[in-house]
Amino acid sequence: LTMALVEQEGFNAVLCEGDFPPFFELNKYIGATKRKEEDSEEKSEKSLENKGKKNVETSEDLQAMKDLHARFPQWMWHNQPFRELIGMLKSHNAKASVTVPTCLL
């Protein structure tokens, strides 16, 4: 449902009840914050590698979520559905057609 709202209706924020530090790091990981030019180039290269693959989950997804594990119980944020959402948001934000990246708040 969340990704349908993002992709089909243009929502650009997903509200999450959580602490700022881990969600700030997740926003950097999913491409919701401004990055240096070289980071943008790397992001484009990874996007091309994963082109056509939907919901690609990597060890980078798990690494990006490591702070959540320390601060929240597994059922809350550190779980499979949320990892899938992180992967989908990262793929969505990497698309050239996205002018306003979706962030986690």
TIVO-2410 file (N, C-alpha, C; in nm, 3 decimals):
# residues 105
REC num residu      c1      c2      c3 atome chaine
REC   1      L   0.083  -0.119   0.000     N      A
REC   1      L   0.000   0.000   0.000    CA      A
REC   1      L   0.088   0.126   0.000     C      A
REC   2      T   0.191   0.125   0.082     N      A
REC   2      T   0.279   0.242   0.091    CA      A
REC   2      T   0.342   0.273  -0.044     C      A
REC   3      M   0.395   0.171  -0.110     N      A
REC   3      M   0.461   0.194  -0.239    CA      A
REC   3      M   0.361   0.236  -0.346     C      A
REC   4      A   0.239   0.190  -0.338     N      A
REC   4      A   0.136   0.234  -0.434    CA      A
REC   4      A   0.111   0.383  -0.416     C      A
REC   5      L   0.106   0.429  -0.293     N      A
REC   5      L   0.087   0.573  -0.267    CA      A
REC   5      L   0.206   0.654  -0.318     C      A
REC   6      V   0.326   0.600  -0.301     N      A
REC   6      V   0.448   0.669  -0.346    CA      A
REC   6      V   0.453   0.672  -0.498     C      A
REC   7      E   0.438   0.557  -0.561     N      A
REC   7      E   0.458   0.547  -0.706    CA      A
REC   7      E   0.340   0.597  -0.788     C      A
REC   8      Q   0.219   0.573  -0.742     N      A
REC   8      Q   0.101   0.608  -0.822    CA      A
REC   8      Q   0.040   0.742  -0.784     C      A
REC   9      E   0.051   0.780  -0.659     N      A
REC   9      E  -0.013   0.903  -0.614    CA      A
REC   9      E   0.086   1.016  -0.585     C      A
REC  10      G   0.216   0.987  -0.594     N      A
REC  10      G   0.317   1.091  -0.577    CA      A
REC  10      G   0.349   1.129  -0.434     C      A
REC  11      F   0.313   1.046  -0.336     N      A
REC  11      F   0.349   1.077  -0.198    CA      A
REC  11      F   0.501   1.077  -0.188     C      A
REC  12      N   0.557   1.170  -0.110     N      A
REC  12      N   0.703   1.175  -0.099    CA      A
REC  12      N   0.753   1.171   0.045     C      A
REC  13      A   0.666   1.125   0.135     N      A
REC  13      A   0.707   1.107   0.274    CA      A
REC  13      A   0.634   0.986   0.332     C      A
REC  14      V   0.707   0.909   0.409     N      A
REC  14      V   0.651   0.797   0.481    CA      A
REC  14      V   0.674   0.826   0.629     C      A
REC  15      L   0.567   0.838   0.705     N      A
REC  15      L   0.579   0.871   0.847    CA      A
REC  15      L   0.602   0.745   0.928     C      A
REC  16      C   0.706   0.751   1.012     N      A
REC  16      C   0.743   0.638   1.097    CA      A
REC  16      C   0.764   0.691   1.239     C      A
REC  17      E   0.716   0.619   1.335     N      A
REC  17      E   0.740   0.658   1.474    CA      A
REC  17      E   0.875   0.601   1.514     C      A
REC  18      G   0.972   0.688   1.529     N      A
REC  18      G   1.105   0.642   1.562    CA      A
REC  18      G   1.198   0.757   1.592     C      A
REC  19      D   1.320   0.725   1.632     N      A
REC  19      D   1.421   0.826   1.666    CA      A
REC  19      D   1.485   0.883   1.540     C      A
REC  20      F   1.526   1.008   1.549     N      A
REC  20      F   1.585   1.077   1.435    CA      A
REC  20      F   1.714   1.013   1.383     C      A
REC  21      P   1.813   0.981   1.468     N      A
REC  21      P   1.942   0.933   1.414    CA      A
REC  21      P   1.932   0.813   1.321     C      A
REC  22      P   1.865   0.704   1.358     N      A
REC  22      P   1.863   0.591   1.264    CA      A
REC  22      P   1.784   0.621   1.137     C      A
REC  23      F   1.678   0.700   1.147     N      A
REC  23      F   1.601   0.731   1.028    CA      A
REC  23      F   1.674   0.831   0.939     C      A
REC  24      F   1.755   0.917   0.996     N      A
REC  24      F   1.838   1.006   0.915    CA      A
REC  24      F   1.936   0.924   0.832     C      A
REC  25      E   1.998   0.824   0.895     N      A
REC  25      E   2.092   0.736   0.823    CA      A
REC  25      E   2.019   0.657   0.715     C      A
REC  26      L   1.899   0.609   0.743     N      A
REC  26      L   1.822   0.538   0.641    CA      A
REC  26      L   1.788   0.629   0.524     C      A
REC  27      N   1.754   0.755   0.553     N      A
REC  27      N   1.723   0.850   0.444    CA      A
REC  27      N   1.844   0.873   0.355     C      A
REC  28      K   1.963   0.880   0.415     N      A
REC  28      K   2.083   0.892   0.332    CA      A
REC  28      K   2.099   0.768   0.245     C      A
REC  29      Y   2.075   0.653   0.302     N      A
REC  29      Y   2.091   0.527   0.229    CA      A
REC  29      Y   1.992   0.515   0.113     C      A
REC  30      I   1.868   0.554   0.133     N      A
REC  30      I   1.767   0.539   0.027    CA      A
REC  30      I   1.770   0.653  -0.074     C      A
REC  31      G   1.859   0.750  -0.053     N      A
REC  31      G   1.872   0.859  -0.150    CA      A
REC  31      G   1.773   0.972  -0.129     C      A
REC  32      A   1.727   0.989  -0.007     N      A
REC  32      A   1.629   1.094   0.021    CA      A
REC  32      A   1.695   1.225   0.063     C      A
REC  33      T   1.827   1.226   0.075     N      A
REC  33      T   1.898   1.349   0.111    CA      A
REC  33      T   1.992   1.384  -0.003     C      A
REC  34      K   2.034   1.508  -0.008     N      A
REC  34      K   2.130   1.548  -0.111    CA      A
REC  34      K   2.262   1.479  -0.084     C      A
REC  35      R   2.324   1.435  -0.194     N      A
REC  35      R   2.452   1.366  -0.182    CA      A
REC  35      R   2.556   1.437  -0.268     C      A
REC  36      K   2.680   1.407  -0.241     N      A
REC  36      K   2.787   1.459  -0.324    CA      A
REC  36      K   2.774   1.403  -0.464     C      A
REC  37      E   2.832   1.472  -0.560     N      A
REC  37      E   2.822   1.431  -0.701    CA      A
REC  37      E   2.873   1.289  -0.721     C      A
REC  38      E   2.985   1.253  -0.656     N      A
REC  38      E   3.039   1.119  -0.677    CA      A
REC  38      E   2.945   1.012  -0.619     C      A
REC  39      D   2.874   1.044  -0.510     N      A
REC  39      D   2.777   0.951  -0.455    CA      A
REC  39      D   2.662   0.932  -0.552     C      A
REC  40      S   2.621   1.040  -0.619     N      A
REC  40      S   2.513   1.031  -0.717    CA      A
REC  40      S   2.552   0.943  -0.834     C      A
REC  41      E   2.678   0.954  -0.878     N      A
REC  41      E   2.726   0.869  -0.987    CA      A
REC  41      E   2.725   0.722  -0.945     C      A
REC  42      E   2.769   0.695  -0.822     N      A
REC  42      E   2.770   0.557  -0.772    CA      A
REC  42      E   2.628   0.504  -0.762     C      A
REC  43      K   2.537   0.589  -0.717     N      A
REC  43      K   2.396   0.552  -0.706    CA      A
REC  43      K   2.339   0.516  -0.843     C      A
REC  44      S   2.374   0.593  -0.945     N      A
REC  44      S   2.327   0.566  -1.080    CA      A
REC  44      S   2.380   0.433  -1.132     C      A
REC  45      E   2.507   0.406  -1.103     N      A
REC  45      E   2.566   0.279  -1.146    CA      A
REC  45      E   2.497   0.161  -1.080     C      A
REC  46      K   2.470   0.170  -0.951     N      A
REC  46      K   2.401   0.062  -0.880    CA      A
REC  46      K   2.259   0.047  -0.931     C      A
REC  47      S   2.196   0.159  -0.965     N      A
REC  47      S   2.060   0.154  -1.018    CA      A
REC  47      S   2.058   0.078  -1.149     C      A
REC  48      L   2.160   0.101  -1.234     N      A
REC  48      L   2.168   0.029  -1.361    CA      A
REC  48      L   2.191  -0.120  -1.338     C      A
REC  49      E   2.272  -0.155  -1.237     N      A
REC  49      E   2.296  -0.294  -1.206    CA      A
REC  49      E   2.168  -0.366  -1.166     C      A
REC  50      N   2.081  -0.296  -1.093     N      A
REC  50      N   1.959  -0.358  -1.042    CA      A
REC  50      N   1.838  -0.332  -1.130     C      A
REC  51      K   1.859  -0.271  -1.246     N      A
REC  51      K   1.749  -0.240  -1.335    CA      A
REC  51      K   1.674  -0.368  -1.372     C      A
REC  52      G   1.543  -0.361  -1.361     N      A
REC  52      G   1.460  -0.476  -1.393    CA      A
REC  52      G   1.440  -0.571  -1.276     C      A
REC  53      K   1.518  -0.555  -1.170     N      A
REC  53      K   1.501  -0.637  -1.052    CA      A
REC  53      K   1.414  -0.559  -0.954     C      A
REC  54      K   1.305  -0.616  -0.915     N      A
REC  54      K   1.215  -0.547  -0.824    CA      A
REC  54      K   1.239  -0.596  -0.682     C      A
REC  55      N   1.233  -0.505  -0.588     N      A
REC  55      N   1.247  -0.538  -0.447    CA      A
REC  55      N   1.379  -0.610  -0.417     C      A
REC  56      V   1.487  -0.557  -0.470     N      A
REC  56      V   1.617  -0.618  -0.448    CA      A
REC  56      V   1.663  -0.585  -0.307     C      A
REC  57      E   1.685  -0.689  -0.226     N      A
REC  57      E   1.734  -0.668  -0.091    CA      A
REC  57      E   1.880  -0.710  -0.087     C      A
REC  58      T   1.964  -0.626  -0.030     N      A
REC  58      T   2.106  -0.656  -0.026    CA      A
REC  58      T   2.155  -0.651   0.117     C      A
REC  59      S   2.279  -0.691   0.137     N      A
REC  59      S   2.338  -0.680   0.269    CA      A
REC  59      S   2.352  -0.533   0.308     C      A
REC  60      E   2.358  -0.443   0.207     N      A
REC  60      E   2.362  -0.300   0.236    CA      A
REC  60      E   2.232  -0.255   0.303     C      A
REC  61      D   2.119  -0.315   0.262     N      A
REC  61      D   1.991  -0.283   0.325    CA      A
REC  61      D   1.998  -0.317   0.474     C      A
REC  62      L   2.051  -0.435   0.503     N      A
REC  62      L   2.060  -0.479   0.642    CA      A
REC  62      L   2.156  -0.391   0.721     C      A
REC  63      Q   2.267  -0.352   0.659     N      A
REC  63      Q   2.364  -0.265   0.725    CA      A
REC  63      Q   2.302  -0.129   0.756     C      A
REC  64      A   2.225  -0.077   0.662     N      A
REC  64      A   2.161   0.053   0.682    CA      A
REC  64      A   2.061   0.049   0.798     C      A
REC  65      M   2.009  -0.068   0.827     N      A
REC  65      M   1.910  -0.082   0.933    CA      A
REC  65      M   1.970  -0.121   1.067     C      A
REC  66      K   2.102  -0.131   1.076     N      A
REC  66      K   2.165  -0.182   1.198    CA      A
REC  66      K   2.131  -0.098   1.321     C      A
REC  67      D   2.122   0.034   1.308     N      A
REC  67      D   2.089   0.119   1.422    CA      A
REC  67      D   1.947   0.095   1.472     C      A
REC  68      L   1.859   0.054   1.382     N      A
REC  68      L   1.722   0.026   1.424    CA      A
REC  68      L   1.719  -0.094   1.518     C      A
REC  69      H   1.804  -0.191   1.492     N      A
REC  69      H   1.808  -0.312   1.573    CA      A
REC  69      H   1.843  -0.279   1.718     C      A
REC  70      A   1.934  -0.186   1.736     N      A
REC  70      A   1.979  -0.151   1.870    CA      A
REC  70      A   1.875  -0.068   1.945     C      A
REC  71      R   1.790   0.006   1.872     N      A
REC  71      R   1.699   0.100   1.937    CA      A
REC  71      R   1.554   0.052   1.945     C      A
REC  72      F   1.517  -0.042   1.863     N      A
REC  72      F   1.377  -0.083   1.856    CA      A
REC  72      F   1.366  -0.235   1.857     C      A
REC  73      P   1.254  -0.287   1.908     N      A
REC  73      P   1.234  -0.432   1.900    CA      A
REC  73      P   1.216  -0.476   1.755     C      A
REC  74      Q   1.246  -0.602   1.729     N      A
REC  74      Q   1.241  -0.653   1.592    CA      A
REC  74      Q   1.105  -0.635   1.528     C      A
REC  75      W   0.997  -0.655   1.602     N      A
REC  75      W   0.864  -0.646   1.544    CA      A
REC  75      W   0.832  -0.505   1.497     C      A
REC  76      M   0.902  -0.405   1.549     N      A
REC  76      M   0.866  -0.267   1.517    CA      A
REC  76      M   0.924  -0.221   1.384     C      A
REC  77      W   1.056  -0.220   1.370     N      A
REC  77      W   1.117  -0.169   1.246    CA      A
REC  77      W   1.218  -0.264   1.185     C      A
REC  78      H   1.278  -0.348   1.264     N      A
REC  78      H   1.385  -0.435   1.215    CA      A
REC  78      H   1.326  -0.569   1.172     C      A
REC  79      N   1.248  -0.566   1.064     N      A
REC  79      N   1.180  -0.687   1.018    CA      A
REC  79      N   1.177  -0.692   0.866     C      A
REC  80      Q   1.136  -0.805   0.812     N      A
REC  80      Q   1.137  -0.828   0.667    CA      A
REC  80      Q   1.052  -0.727   0.589     C      A
REC  81      P   0.927  -0.699   0.629     N      A
REC  81      P   0.847  -0.602   0.552    CA      A
REC  81      P   0.913  -0.463   0.546     C      A
REC  82      F   0.976  -0.421   0.657     N      A
REC  82      F   1.040  -0.290   0.655    CA      A
REC  82      F   1.166  -0.293   0.569     C      A
REC  83      R   1.241  -0.403   0.572     N      A
REC  83      R   1.358  -0.416   0.483    CA      A
REC  83      R   1.315  -0.408   0.338     C      A
REC  84      E   1.203  -0.472   0.305     N      A
REC  84      E   1.153  -0.466   0.168    CA      A
REC  84      E   1.114  -0.322   0.131     C      A
REC  85      L   1.051  -0.252   0.223     N      A
REC  85      L   1.015  -0.112   0.198    CA      A
REC  85      L   1.139  -0.027   0.173     C      A
REC  86      I   1.243  -0.048   0.253     N      A
REC  86      I   1.369   0.027   0.235    CA      A
REC  86      I   1.425   0.002   0.095     C      A
REC  87      G   1.427  -0.125   0.053     N      A
REC  87      G   1.476  -0.158  -0.081    CA      A
REC  87      G   1.392  -0.095  -0.191     C      A
REC  88      M   1.261  -0.096  -0.174     N      A
REC  88      M   1.172  -0.036  -0.275    CA      A
REC  88      M   1.189   0.115  -0.281     C      A
REC  89      L   1.202   0.180  -0.165     N      A
REC  89      L   1.222   0.325  -0.164    CA      A
REC  89      L   1.356   0.363  -0.227     C      A
REC  90      K   1.458   0.283  -0.200     N      A
REC  90      K   1.589   0.310  -0.259    CA      A
REC  90      K   1.580   0.299  -0.412     C      A
REC  91      S   1.515   0.195  -0.462     N      A
REC  91      S   1.498   0.179  -0.606    CA      A
REC  91      S   1.415   0.292  -0.665     C      A
REC  92      H   1.310   0.328  -0.596     N      A
REC  92      H   1.222   0.436  -0.643    CA      A
REC  92      H   1.300   0.568  -0.653     C      A
REC  93      N   1.374   0.602  -0.548     N      A
REC  93      N   1.448   0.728  -0.545    CA      A
REC  93      N   1.561   0.732  -0.647     C      A
REC  94      A   1.608   0.616  -0.691     N      A
REC  94      A   1.717   0.610  -0.788    CA      A
REC  94      A   1.669   0.635  -0.931     C      A
REC  95      K   1.539   0.630  -0.954     N      A
REC  95      K   1.486   0.652  -1.088    CA      A
REC  95      K   1.511   0.795  -1.132     C      A
REC  96      A   1.550   0.812  -1.258     N      A
REC  96      A   1.578   0.945  -1.312    CA      A
REC  96      A   1.453   1.032  -1.313     C      A
REC  97      S   1.337   0.970  -1.323     N      A
REC  97      S   1.212   1.048  -1.332    CA      A
REC  97      S   1.167   1.104  -1.199     C      A
REC  98      V   1.228   1.061  -1.088     N      A
REC  98      V   1.189   1.109  -0.956    CA      A
REC  98      V   1.255   1.244  -0.931     C      A
REC  99      T   1.172   1.349  -0.920     N      A
REC  99      T   1.226   1.483  -0.895    CA      A
REC  99      T   1.233   1.515  -0.746     C      A
REC 100      V   1.140   1.461  -0.669     N      A
REC 100      V   1.141   1.480  -0.523    CA      A
REC 100      V   1.149   1.341  -0.460     C      A
REC 101      P   1.263   1.306  -0.403     N      A
REC 101      P   1.277   1.171  -0.346    CA      A
REC 101      P   1.185   1.152  -0.226     C      A
REC 102      T   1.144   1.029  -0.207     N      A
REC 102      T   1.060   0.995  -0.092    CA      A
REC 102      T   1.149   0.972   0.028     C      A
REC 103      C   1.108   1.027   0.142     N      A
REC 103      C   1.188   1.015   0.264    CA      A
REC 103      C   1.107   0.951   0.376     C      A
REC 104      L   1.179   0.909   0.478     N      A
REC 104      L   1.118   0.854   0.598    CA      A
REC 104      L   1.121   0.962   0.705     C      A
REC 105      L   1.009   0.988   0.765     N      A
REC 105      L   1.001   1.090   0.871    CA      A
REC 105      L   0.953   1.029   1.000     C      A
***
